[in-house]
Amino acid sequence: MAQEDVFKKVVSHCKEYGFVFPSSDIYDGLGAVYDYGQNGVEMKNNIKQYWWQSMVLMHENIVGIDSAIFMHPTIWKASGHVDAFNDPLIDNRDSKKRYRADVLIEEQIAKYEEKVEKEVAKARKRFGDAFDEQKYRETSPKVAEELAKRDALHERYSKAMNAMDLEELRQIILDEEIVCPISGTRNWTEVRQFNLMFKTEMGSTADGASTIYLRPETAQGIFVNYLNVQKTGRMKIPFGIAQIGKAFRNEIVARQFIFRMREFEQMEMQFFIKPGTELDWFKTWKQTRMAWHQNLGFGAENYRFHDHEKLAHYANAATDIEFKMPFGFKEVEGIHSRTNFDLSQHEKYSGKSIKYFDPELNESYTPYVIETSIGVDRMFLSVMCHSYQEEQLENGETRVVLRLPAALAPVKLAVMPLTKKDGLPEKAREIIDDLKFHFNCQYDEKDSIGKRYRRQDAIGTPYCVTVDHQSLEDNTVTIRFRDTMEQERVNISDLLGIIEDKVTITSLLKKLK
Ligand code: ATP
């Protein structure tokens, strides 16, 4: 199936099966805002738990907080967001569509890379078994030509972004002959800066009201609580503070479903360390976070690091963990070495000392910070895209199955009485009443067993149990496994043991170690 089709199918599947709905659906939706449905919320909670527990339970020196969305407006002045949380935007005069200038150029860079890959694929076909890919990449003039174009563009783009030279960004778009995908023309406006923060008013009177912002990241809530947590928790450096919460960005181009939303959720952890140790910790957290992703079993080839060309003014190292979505490798998580920028700024703007007294060194310093920042919704999308599969069965039918990691699946077990009579529903309920304390179970008695299996496959339920007349006699049931579709006769009393170990977050965490 073409990757574009996969994405379209995932989007409609999410709606049809109660994972994700457009916000305000009966009013035709609201741009780039989405709601999670009955299955989506379960899976989202599982993702959050997997992250939270891997941080807070698995690390003695990481604790969590939950800070408010509204914060003192000076915080955003101190953090640099009021002045610098901008995206460069450009409009196409013909289509009236708005784009991020940086994204248009990055897509152009990716196009050169795609051309290289196409050349390599063509050569592989031509030479067959004798193909020496490495040699071809090193010696082919066509490959060299595309790579040279890519590198030149890359260099020019990095320079322009670092200097935030808006005219040069526009010139690059013109020189590269980038066209608007809608109108197909190159009739571009100037490039302008656009601040992404949402504003609102706090206070009841016009005079007394002050402008406050909806937080564009959860991190600042951690920085401004650093002293509170360090003191009350008697935390010793190195230590981390984790938080999960909503963030808001007035994104210029909000497409691609829940990949880029205006209201989304982040899972962020700020790790406070001794100055000078940041590059070692940066490396450690890169590995730790990559291991967390790969632990889901989606295949290492679907992930890569993408080191930042343009470092934010406060960072001295930064990388993204990218996942292979149907629309290409895309950022799911950022890992940043933020120096002591944020804490120093808050010291300056609040007038409070935010120093740590290091008893081993017998001196005080403003801690350095490594941040890991992942979007819940992007993570959700990556899990969905990877798990969605259409399978051709031996009997000619097609089944849609979500091959979700069992620990993330919204429903772990569906219990189905073969018929609605003869005491089978009661027996099925008995099983659920016993197991519902351990994991999420669903009772399903409508339609044929085959249809019920398909319904559960479509929401990724790893186990289905069918209760039949024999169950009443010998307390056994048929358990059916989602991925293999194999069935086994087992004792009801064994169900907990068979299932629990595979579906809990703990099972995932144990594999991490
Ligand atoms: P992008 O370059 O895609 O705009 P970013 O580099 O601005 O992302 P960060 O500020 O590093 O993103 O935010 C950390 C994480 O938060 C991202 O890796 C992503 O998973 C998530 N995130 C950021 N913006 C959005 C958004 N608009 N919608 C959904 N998730 C987002």
Residues whose N, C-alpha, C, O or C-beta is under 5 A from the ligand:
A	BS01	ATP	R249 E251 I258 F259 R260 M261 F264 E331 V332 E333 G334 S373 I374 G375 D377 R378
